[in-house]
């Protein structure tokens, strides 16, 4: 059974990597915003364009759960 909610583990980890790389590229100003708040704005890193907004949001949630992004 497949749906938009299901993301393969390798795809999720690729999106996690893309978030971390993108936030690093943005620099310190990225610490004030969640990736989902940057998504679709002029500040969005180009590396995120390889992923759907759903994948980026799910990767963001994963990073929050792991304590790798502040709430």
Beta strands, then each sheet from edge to edge (+ up, - down):
end
